[in-house]
Amino acid sequence: MDTRFSNFFRANLDLERGYENTGDLRPTLSSYNDSYVKLIREGFEQIMADDSFGPDKYERLTDIEFPDRETLHTYLHDMYDYLFNDAPEQPMPPGY
């Protein structure tokens, strides 16, 4: 996993910020250069396709627990849709 991609999670989707729903995450990501946005998009695509990426790995990145792989992958797909496909709202992790 690219360090810049994991840093995106640590900086924007960690326990402190992952439950914020201010609507700032998509515009913030869009303000970066195209190569960084592409890296984040491809990183999302990679972890969504990676069967070994599960709740334990996500918790190590963000300190947010997911009850199972299915819930995590639904969240990741919803986050991808929010960031890259104009979904109307940023999804919230479990426990919100």
Backbone atoms as SQL, in Angstrom:
CREATE TABLE atoms (id INTEGER PRIMARY KEY, chain TEXT, resi INTEGER, resn TEXT, atom TEXT, x REAL, y REAL, z REAL);
INSERT INTO atoms VALUES
  (1, 'A', 1, 'MET', 'N', 0.851, -1.179, 0.000),
  (2, 'A', 1, 'MET', 'CA', 0.000, 0.000, 0.000),
  (3, 'A', 1, 'MET', 'C', 0.893, 1.237, 0.000),
  (4, 'A', 2, 'ASP', 'N', 0.599, 2.132, -0.898),
  (5, 'A', 2, 'ASP', 'CA', 1.357, 3.370, -1.017),
  (6, 'A', 2, 'ASP', 'C', 1.224, 4.182, 0.280),
  (7, 'A', 3, 'THR', 'N', 2.321, 4.744, 0.731),
  (8, 'A', 3, 'THR', 'CA', 2.326, 5.525, 1.970),
  (9, 'A', 3, 'THR', 'C', 1.400, 6.728, 1.886),
  (10, 'A', 4, 'ARG', 'N', 1.346, 7.365, 0.726),
  (11, 'A', 4, 'ARG', 'CA', 0.461, 8.536, 0.579),
  (12, 'A', 4, 'ARG', 'C', -1.000, 8.132, 0.699),
  (13, 'A', 5, 'PHE', 'N', -1.322, 6.932, 0.211),
  (14, 'A', 5, 'PHE', 'CA', -2.692, 6.432, 0.335),
  (15, 'A', 5, 'PHE', 'C', -3.026, 6.141, 1.793),
  (16, 'A', 6, 'SER', 'N', -2.152, 5.438, 2.496),
  (17, 'A', 6, 'SER', 'CA', -2.421, 5.146, 3.909),
  (18, 'A', 6, 'SER', 'C', -2.460, 6.432, 4.726),
  (19, 'A', 7, 'ASN', 'N', -1.642, 7.418, 4.364),
  (20, 'A', 7, 'ASN', 'CA', -1.685, 8.703, 5.067),
  (21, 'A', 7, 'ASN', 'C', -3.006, 9.432, 4.845),
  (22, 'A', 8, 'PHE', 'N', -3.615, 9.250, 3.668),
  (23, 'A', 8, 'PHE', 'CA', -4.926, 9.837, 3.410),
  (24, 'A', 8, 'PHE', 'C', -5.945, 9.315, 4.428),
  (25, 'A', 9, 'PHE', 'N', -5.908, 8.015, 4.684),
  (26, 'A', 9, 'PHE', 'CA', -6.819, 7.418, 5.662),
  (27, 'A', 9, 'PHE', 'C', -6.514, 7.930, 7.065),
  (28, 'A', 10, 'ARG', 'N', -5.243, 7.959, 7.417),
  (29, 'A', 10, 'ARG', 'CA', -4.868, 8.426, 8.759),
  (30, 'A', 10, 'ARG', 'C', -5.258, 9.877, 8.983),
  (31, 'A', 11, 'ALA', 'N', -5.145, 10.689, 7.952),
  (32, 'A', 11, 'ALA', 'CA', -5.420, 12.120, 8.094),
  (33, 'A', 11, 'ALA', 'C', -6.895, 12.477, 7.956),
  (34, 'A', 12, 'ASN', 'N', -7.650, 11.691, 7.201),
  (35, 'A', 12, 'ASN', 'CA', -9.026, 12.096, 6.867),
  (36, 'A', 12, 'ASN', 'C', -10.115, 11.149, 7.340),
  (37, 'A', 13, 'LEU', 'N', -9.763, 9.891, 7.612),
  (38, 'A', 13, 'LEU', 'CA', -10.786, 8.911, 7.957),
  (39, 'A', 13, 'LEU', 'C', -10.475, 8.195, 9.269),
  (40, 'A', 14, 'ASP', 'N', -9.649, 8.799, 10.083),
  (41, 'A', 14, 'ASP', 'CA', -9.298, 8.191, 11.366),
  (42, 'A', 14, 'ASP', 'C', -10.432, 8.365, 12.369),
  (43, 'A', 15, 'LEU', 'N', -10.215, 7.867, 13.563),
  (44, 'A', 15, 'LEU', 'CA', -11.253, 7.895, 14.594),
  (45, 'A', 15, 'LEU', 'C', -11.760, 9.313, 14.858),
  (46, 'A', 16, 'GLU', 'N', -10.885, 10.277, 14.834),
  (47, 'A', 16, 'GLU', 'CA', -11.281, 11.654, 15.118),
  (48, 'A', 16, 'GLU', 'C', -12.072, 12.284, 13.974),
  (49, 'A', 17, 'ARG', 'N', -11.642, 12.076, 12.742),
  (50, 'A', 17, 'ARG', 'CA', -12.270, 12.753, 11.610),
  (51, 'A', 17, 'ARG', 'C', -13.241, 11.877, 10.828),
  (52, 'A', 18, 'GLY', 'N', -13.170, 10.565, 11.011),
  (53, 'A', 18, 'GLY', 'CA', -14.012, 9.658, 10.242),
  (54, 'A', 18, 'GLY', 'C', -15.498, 9.823, 10.506),
  (55, 'A', 19, 'TYR', 'N', -15.833, 10.387, 11.651),
  (56, 'A', 19, 'TYR', 'CA', -17.245, 10.572, 12.008),
  (57, 'A', 19, 'TYR', 'C', -17.729, 11.998, 11.739),
  (58, 'A', 20, 'GLU', 'N', -16.864, 12.827, 11.168),
  (59, 'A', 20, 'GLU', 'CA', -17.286, 14.175, 10.791),
  (60, 'A', 20, 'GLU', 'C', -18.028, 14.101, 9.467),
  (61, 'A', 21, 'ASN', 'N', -19.113, 14.787, 9.377),
  (62, 'A', 21, 'ASN', 'CA', -19.879, 14.808, 8.137),
  (63, 'A', 21, 'ASN', 'C', -20.108, 16.257, 7.731),
  (64, 'A', 22, 'THR', 'N', -19.000, 16.970, 7.562),
  (65, 'A', 22, 'THR', 'CA', -19.085, 18.395, 7.241),
  (66, 'A', 22, 'THR', 'C', -19.238, 18.658, 5.756),
  (67, 'A', 23, 'GLY', 'N', -19.025, 17.628, 4.946),
  (68, 'A', 23, 'GLY', 'CA', -19.089, 17.811, 3.507),
  (69, 'A', 23, 'GLY', 'C', -17.799, 18.339, 2.915),
  (70, 'A', 24, 'ASP', 'N', -16.726, 18.367, 3.706),
  (71, 'A', 24, 'ASP', 'CA', -15.459, 18.935, 3.245),
  (72, 'A', 24, 'ASP', 'C', -14.517, 17.936, 2.592),
  (73, 'A', 25, 'LEU', 'N', -14.730, 16.648, 2.791),
  (74, 'A', 25, 'LEU', 'CA', -13.746, 15.679, 2.327),
  (75, 'A', 25, 'LEU', 'C', -13.632, 15.640, 0.801),
  (76, 'A', 26, 'ARG', 'N', -14.730, 15.600, 0.103),
  (77, 'A', 26, 'ARG', 'CA', -14.668, 15.559, -1.373),
  (78, 'A', 26, 'ARG', 'C', -14.023, 16.831, -1.927),
  (79, 'A', 27, 'PRO', 'N', -14.454, 18.030, -1.504),
  (80, 'A', 27, 'PRO', 'CA', -13.793, 19.234, -2.030),
  (81, 'A', 27, 'PRO', 'C', -12.309, 19.306, -1.645),
  (82, 'A', 28, 'THR', 'N', -11.976, 18.811, -0.463),
  (83, 'A', 28, 'THR', 'CA', -10.573, 18.810, -0.061),
  (84, 'A', 28, 'THR', 'C', -9.759, 17.918, -0.983),
  (85, 'A', 29, 'LEU', 'N', -10.246, 16.706, -1.226),
  (86, 'A', 29, 'LEU', 'CA', -9.531, 15.800, -2.127),
  (87, 'A', 29, 'LEU', 'C', -9.445, 16.402, -3.523),
  (88, 'A', 30, 'SER', 'N', -10.512, 16.994, -3.989),
  (89, 'A', 30, 'SER', 'CA', -10.525, 17.580, -5.336),
  (90, 'A', 30, 'SER', 'C', -9.557, 18.743, -5.483),
  (91, 'A', 31, 'SER', 'N', -9.174, 19.360, -4.383),
  (92, 'A', 31, 'SER', 'CA', -8.262, 20.499, -4.453),
  (93, 'A', 31, 'SER', 'C', -6.810, 20.079, -4.694),
  (94, 'A', 32, 'TYR', 'N', -6.518, 18.790, -4.529),
  (95, 'A', 32, 'TYR', 'CA', -5.158, 18.303, -4.768),
  (96, 'A', 32, 'TYR', 'C', -4.930, 18.107, -6.261),
  (97, 'A', 33, 'ASN', 'N', -3.664, 17.918, -6.624),
  (98, 'A', 33, 'ASN', 'CA', -3.358, 17.724, -8.042),
  (99, 'A', 33, 'ASN', 'C', -3.929, 16.399, -8.542),
  (100, 'A', 34, 'ASP', 'N', -4.074, 16.323, -9.854),
  (101, 'A', 34, 'ASP', 'CA', -4.720, 15.165, -10.474),
  (102, 'A', 34, 'ASP', 'C', -4.010, 13.849, -10.174),
  (103, 'A', 35, 'SER', 'N', -2.693, 13.880, -10.078),
  (104, 'A', 35, 'SER', 'CA', -1.964, 12.630, -9.829),
  (105, 'A', 35, 'SER', 'C', -2.243, 12.096, -8.426),
  (106, 'A', 36, 'TYR', 'N', -2.419, 12.989, -7.456),
  (107, 'A', 36, 'TYR', 'CA', -2.744, 12.544, -6.098),
  (108, 'A', 36, 'TYR', 'C', -4.163, 11.983, -6.050),
  (109, 'A', 37, 'VAL', 'N', -5.105, 12.646, -6.682),
  (110, 'A', 37, 'VAL', 'CA', -6.495, 12.166, -6.722),
  (111, 'A', 37, 'VAL', 'C', -6.535, 10.798, -7.400),
  (112, 'A', 38, 'LYS', 'N', -5.778, 10.641, -8.470),
  (113, 'A', 38, 'LYS', 'CA', -5.709, 9.355, -9.161),
  (114, 'A', 38, 'LYS', 'C', -5.137, 8.283, -8.238),
  (115, 'A', 39, 'LEU', 'N', -4.106, 8.613, -7.485),
  (116, 'A', 39, 'LEU', 'CA', -3.509, 7.665, -6.542),
  (117, 'A', 39, 'LEU', 'C', -4.533, 7.221, -5.496),
  (118, 'A', 40, 'ILE', 'N', -5.323, 8.144, -4.971),
  (119, 'A', 40, 'ILE', 'CA', -6.332, 7.809, -3.967),
  (120, 'A', 40, 'ILE', 'C', -7.431, 6.952, -4.599),
  (121, 'A', 41, 'ARG', 'N', -7.867, 7.294, -5.791),
  (122, 'A', 41, 'ARG', 'CA', -8.896, 6.504, -6.492),
  (123, 'A', 41, 'ARG', 'C', -8.395, 5.078, -6.717),
  (124, 'A', 42, 'GLU', 'N', -7.192, 4.950, -7.234),
  (125, 'A', 42, 'GLU', 'CA', -6.637, 3.625, -7.507),
  (126, 'A', 42, 'GLU', 'C', -6.391, 2.843, -6.223),
  (127, 'A', 43, 'GLY', 'N', -6.017, 3.541, -5.164),
  (128, 'A', 43, 'GLY', 'CA', -5.843, 2.881, -3.870),
  (129, 'A', 43, 'GLY', 'C', -7.151, 2.310, -3.356),
  (130, 'A', 44, 'PHE', 'N', -8.217, 3.086, -3.477),
  (131, 'A', 44, 'PHE', 'CA', -9.542, 2.584, -3.089),
  (132, 'A', 44, 'PHE', 'C', -9.906, 1.353, -3.912),
  (133, 'A', 45, 'GLU', 'N', -9.699, 1.434, -5.209),
  (134, 'A', 45, 'GLU', 'CA', -10.030, 0.308, -6.080),
  (135, 'A', 45, 'GLU', 'C', -9.235, -0.937, -5.699),
  (136, 'A', 46, 'GLN', 'N', -7.981, -0.722, -5.343),
  (137, 'A', 46, 'GLN', 'CA', -7.129, -1.849, -4.964),
  (138, 'A', 46, 'GLN', 'C', -7.617, -2.506, -3.670),
  (139, 'A', 47, 'ILE', 'N', -7.894, -1.721, -2.624),
  (140, 'A', 47, 'ILE', 'CA', -8.297, -2.351, -1.357),
  (141, 'A', 47, 'ILE', 'C', -9.694, -2.945, -1.452),
  (142, 'A', 48, 'MET', 'N', -10.563, -2.368, -2.295),
  (143, 'A', 48, 'MET', 'CA', -11.893, -2.955, -2.454),
  (144, 'A', 48, 'MET', 'C', -11.821, -4.307, -3.163),
  (145, 'A', 49, 'ALA', 'N', -10.811, -4.496, -4.007),
  (146, 'A', 49, 'ALA', 'CA', -10.651, -5.755, -4.726),
  (147, 'A', 49, 'ALA', 'C', -9.784, -6.763, -3.972),
  (148, 'A', 50, 'ASP', 'N', -9.129, -6.309, -2.904),
  (149, 'A', 50, 'ASP', 'CA', -8.181, -7.143, -2.163),
  (150, 'A', 50, 'ASP', 'C', -8.904, -7.928, -1.072),
  (151, 'A', 51, 'ASP', 'N', -9.005, -9.232, -1.249),
  (152, 'A', 51, 'ASP', 'CA', -9.688, -10.072, -0.265),
  (153, 'A', 51, 'ASP', 'C', -8.975, -10.105, 1.082),
  (154, 'A', 52, 'SER', 'N', -7.686, -9.758, 1.103),
  (155, 'A', 52, 'SER', 'CA', -6.957, -9.785, 2.372),
  (156, 'A', 52, 'SER', 'C', -7.126, -8.487, 3.164),
  (157, 'A', 53, 'PHE', 'N', -7.722, -7.446, 2.540),
  (158, 'A', 53, 'PHE', 'CA', -7.936, -6.186, 3.250),
  (159, 'A', 53, 'PHE', 'C', -9.253, -6.282, 4.007),
  (160, 'A', 54, 'GLY', 'N', -9.151, -6.363, 5.327),
  (161, 'A', 54, 'GLY', 'CA', -10.343, -6.525, 6.141),
  (162, 'A', 54, 'GLY', 'C', -10.368, -5.570, 7.313),
  (163, 'A', 55, 'PRO', 'N', -11.266, -5.815, 8.244),
  (164, 'A', 55, 'PRO', 'CA', -11.442, -4.929, 9.390),
  (165, 'A', 55, 'PRO', 'C', -10.172, -4.703, 10.216),
  (166, 'A', 56, 'ASP', 'N', -9.334, -5.720, 10.359),
  (167, 'A', 56, 'ASP', 'CA', -8.109, -5.545, 11.157),
  (168, 'A', 56, 'ASP', 'C', -7.165, -4.536, 10.516),
  (169, 'A', 57, 'LYS', 'N', -6.970, -4.643, 9.207),
  (170, 'A', 57, 'LYS', 'CA', -6.079, -3.708, 8.511),
  (171, 'A', 57, 'LYS', 'C', -6.655, -2.294, 8.544),
  (172, 'A', 58, 'TYR', 'N', -7.969, -2.189, 8.368),
  (173, 'A', 58, 'TYR', 'CA', -8.585, -0.865, 8.400),
  (174, 'A', 58, 'TYR', 'C', -8.440, -0.242, 9.791),
  (175, 'A', 59, 'GLU', 'N', -8.623, -1.046, 10.823),
  (176, 'A', 59, 'GLU', 'CA', -8.493, -0.525, 12.186),
  (177, 'A', 59, 'GLU', 'C', -7.064, -0.058, 12.459),
  (178, 'A', 60, 'ARG', 'N', -6.070, -0.765, 11.925),
  (179, 'A', 60, 'ARG', 'CA', -4.688, -0.324, 12.111),
  (180, 'A', 60, 'ARG', 'C', -4.439, 1.028, 11.444),
  (181, 'A', 61, 'LEU', 'N', -5.130, 1.302, 10.359),
  (182, 'A', 61, 'LEU', 'CA', -4.982, 2.583, 9.667),
  (183, 'A', 61, 'LEU', 'C', -5.719, 3.717, 10.367),
  (184, 'A', 62, 'THR', 'N', -6.905, 3.422, 10.908),
  (185, 'A', 62, 'THR', 'CA', -7.807, 4.497, 11.333),
  (186, 'A', 62, 'THR', 'C', -8.247, 4.454, 12.790),
  (187, 'A', 63, 'ASP', 'N', -8.014, 3.347, 13.474),
  (188, 'A', 63, 'ASP', 'CA', -8.528, 3.123, 14.830),
  (189, 'A', 63, 'ASP', 'C', -10.048, 2.993, 14.873),
  (190, 'A', 64, 'ILE', 'N', -10.670, 2.723, 13.733),
  (191, 'A', 64, 'ILE', 'CA', -12.119, 2.509, 13.675),
  (192, 'A', 64, 'ILE', 'C', -12.362, 1.030, 13.437),
  (193, 'A', 65, 'GLU', 'N', -13.209, 0.442, 14.274),
  (194, 'A', 65, 'GLU', 'CA', -13.531, -0.977, 14.181),
  (195, 'A', 65, 'GLU', 'C', -14.751, -1.206, 13.299),
  (196, 'A', 66, 'PHE', 'N', -14.663, -2.242, 12.479),
  (197, 'A', 66, 'PHE', 'CA', -15.802, -2.710, 11.701),
  (198, 'A', 66, 'PHE', 'C', -16.117, -4.121, 12.152),
  (199, 'A', 67, 'PRO', 'N', -17.398, -4.475, 12.249),
  (200, 'A', 67, 'PRO', 'CA', -17.758, -5.785, 12.776),
  (201, 'A', 67, 'PRO', 'C', -17.387, -6.950, 11.854),
  (202, 'A', 68, 'ASP', 'N', -17.330, -6.675, 10.535),
  (203, 'A', 68, 'ASP', 'CA', -17.026, -7.750, 9.590),
  (204, 'A', 68, 'ASP', 'C', -16.590, -7.151, 8.260),
  (205, 'A', 69, 'ARG', 'N', -16.082, -8.007, 7.406),
  (206, 'A', 69, 'ARG', 'CA', -15.564, -7.594, 6.097),
  (207, 'A', 69, 'ARG', 'C', -16.677, -6.992, 5.217),
  (208, 'A', 70, 'GLU', 'N', -17.864, -7.570, 5.270),
  (209, 'A', 70, 'GLU', 'CA', -18.967, -7.079, 4.440),
  (210, 'A', 70, 'GLU', 'C', -19.326, -5.631, 4.781),
  (211, 'A', 71, 'THR', 'N', -19.409, -5.317, 6.058),
  (212, 'A', 71, 'THR', 'CA', -19.729, -3.952, 6.492),
  (213, 'A', 71, 'THR', 'C', -18.632, -2.986, 6.064),
  (214, 'A', 72, 'LEU', 'N', -17.376, -3.411, 6.215),
  (215, 'A', 72, 'LEU', 'CA', -16.249, -2.571, 5.801),
  (216, 'A', 72, 'LEU', 'C', -16.298, -2.317, 4.304),
  (217, 'A', 73, 'HIS', 'N', -16.485, -3.357, 3.520),
  (218, 'A', 73, 'HIS', 'CA', -16.462, -3.180, 2.074),
  (219, 'A', 73, 'HIS', 'C', -17.653, -2.361, 1.577),
  (220, 'A', 74, 'THR', 'N', -18.792, -2.473, 2.220),
  (221, 'A', 74, 'THR', 'CA', -19.930, -1.603, 1.880),
  (222, 'A', 74, 'THR', 'C', -19.552, -0.150, 2.150),
  (223, 'A', 75, 'TYR', 'N', -18.937, 0.100, 3.295),
  (224, 'A', 75, 'TYR', 'CA', -18.493, 1.458, 3.643),
  (225, 'A', 75, 'TYR', 'C', -17.477, 1.974, 2.622),
  (226, 'A', 76, 'LEU', 'N', -16.494, 1.146, 2.269),
  (227, 'A', 76, 'LEU', 'CA', -15.470, 1.570, 1.310),
  (228, 'A', 76, 'LEU', 'C', -16.093, 1.886, -0.051),
  (229, 'A', 77, 'HIS', 'N', -17.022, 1.062, -0.509),
  (230, 'A', 77, 'HIS', 'CA', -17.712, 1.328, -1.778),
  (231, 'A', 77, 'HIS', 'C', -18.522, 2.618, -1.689),
  (232, 'A', 78, 'ASP', 'N', -19.190, 2.827, -0.562),
  (233, 'A', 78, 'ASP', 'CA', -19.966, 4.057, -0.380),
  (234, 'A', 78, 'ASP', 'C', -19.050, 5.279, -0.330),
  (235, 'A', 79, 'MET', 'N', -17.890, 5.142, 0.312),
  (236, 'A', 79, 'MET', 'CA', -16.928, 6.250, 0.373),
  (237, 'A', 79, 'MET', 'C', -16.374, 6.535, -1.021),
  (238, 'A', 80, 'TYR', 'N', -16.076, 5.498, -1.757),
  (239, 'A', 80, 'TYR', 'CA', -15.603, 5.661, -3.134),
  (240, 'A', 80, 'TYR', 'C', -16.651, 6.410, -3.958),
  (241, 'A', 81, 'ASP', 'N', -17.917, 6.012, -3.829),
  (242, 'A', 81, 'ASP', 'CA', -18.993, 6.691, -4.560),
  (243, 'A', 81, 'ASP', 'C', -19.111, 8.151, -4.141),
  (244, 'A', 82, 'TYR', 'N', -18.908, 8.428, -2.860),
  (245, 'A', 82, 'TYR', 'CA', -18.956, 9.810, -2.388),
  (246, 'A', 82, 'TYR', 'C', -17.793, 10.621, -2.973),
  (247, 'A', 83, 'LEU', 'N', -16.597, 10.060, -2.913),
  (248, 'A', 83, 'LEU', 'CA', -15.420, 10.814, -3.348),
  (249, 'A', 83, 'LEU', 'C', -15.319, 10.953, -4.863),
  (250, 'A', 84, 'PHE', 'N', -15.748, 9.922, -5.605),
  (251, 'A', 84, 'PHE', 'CA', -15.462, 9.905, -7.037),
  (252, 'A', 84, 'PHE', 'C', -16.688, 9.820, -7.947),
  (253, 'A', 85, 'ASN', 'N', -17.851, 9.521, -7.402),
  (254, 'A', 85, 'ASN', 'CA', -19.036, 9.351, -8.240),
  (255, 'A', 85, 'ASN', 'C', -20.194, 10.241, -7.831),
  (256, 'A', 86, 'ASP', 'N', -19.929, 11.286, -7.088),
  (257, 'A', 86, 'ASP', 'CA', -20.938, 12.280, -6.722),
  (258, 'A', 86, 'ASP', 'C', -22.094, 11.760, -5.884),
  (259, 'A', 87, 'ALA', 'N', -21.853, 10.733, -5.054),
  (260, 'A', 87, 'ALA', 'CA', -22.883, 10.332, -4.088),
  (261, 'A', 87, 'ALA', 'C', -23.182, 11.544, -3.203),
  (262, 'A', 88, 'PRO', 'N', -24.421, 11.716, -2.783),
  (263, 'A', 88, 'PRO', 'CA', -24.810, 12.953, -2.104),
  (264, 'A', 88, 'PRO', 'C', -24.204, 13.187, -0.722),
  (265, 'A', 89, 'GLU', 'N', -23.907, 12.111, 0.023),
  (266, 'A', 89, 'GLU', 'CA', -23.398, 12.285, 1.390),
  (267, 'A', 89, 'GLU', 'C', -22.227, 11.381, 1.670),
  (268, 'A', 90, 'GLN', 'N', -21.343, 11.885, 2.522),
  (269, 'A', 90, 'GLN', 'CA', -20.236, 11.069, 2.993),
  (270, 'A', 90, 'GLN', 'C', -20.778, 9.990, 3.924),
  (271, 'A', 91, 'PRO', 'N', -20.409, 8.731, 3.700),
  (272, 'A', 91, 'PRO', 'CA', -20.897, 7.668, 4.583),
  (273, 'A', 91, 'PRO', 'C', -20.224, 7.732, 5.953),
  (274, 'A', 92, 'MET', 'N', -20.893, 7.210, 6.934),
  (275, 'A', 92, 'MET', 'CA', -20.361, 7.172, 8.282),
  (276, 'A', 92, 'MET', 'C', -19.959, 5.736, 8.639),
  (277, 'A', 93, 'PRO', 'N', -18.865, 5.594, 9.361),
  (278, 'A', 93, 'PRO', 'CA', -18.483, 4.261, 9.844),
  (279, 'A', 93, 'PRO', 'C', -19.511, 3.755, 10.865),
  (280, 'A', 94, 'PRO', 'N', -19.426, 2.485, 11.233),
  (281, 'A', 94, 'PRO', 'CA', -20.375, 1.954, 12.218),
  (282, 'A', 94, 'PRO', 'C', -20.243, 2.663, 13.566),
  (283, 'A', 95, 'GLY', 'N', -21.307, 2.639, 14.288),
  (284, 'A', 95, 'GLY', 'CA', -21.306, 3.220, 15.630),
  (285, 'A', 95, 'GLY', 'C', -21.634, 4.688, 15.656),
  (286, 'A', 96, 'TYR', 'N', -21.946, 5.263, 14.501),
  (287, 'A', 96, 'TYR', 'CA', -22.258, 6.694, 14.464),
  (288, 'A', 96, 'TYR', 'C', -23.675, 6.927, 14.923);
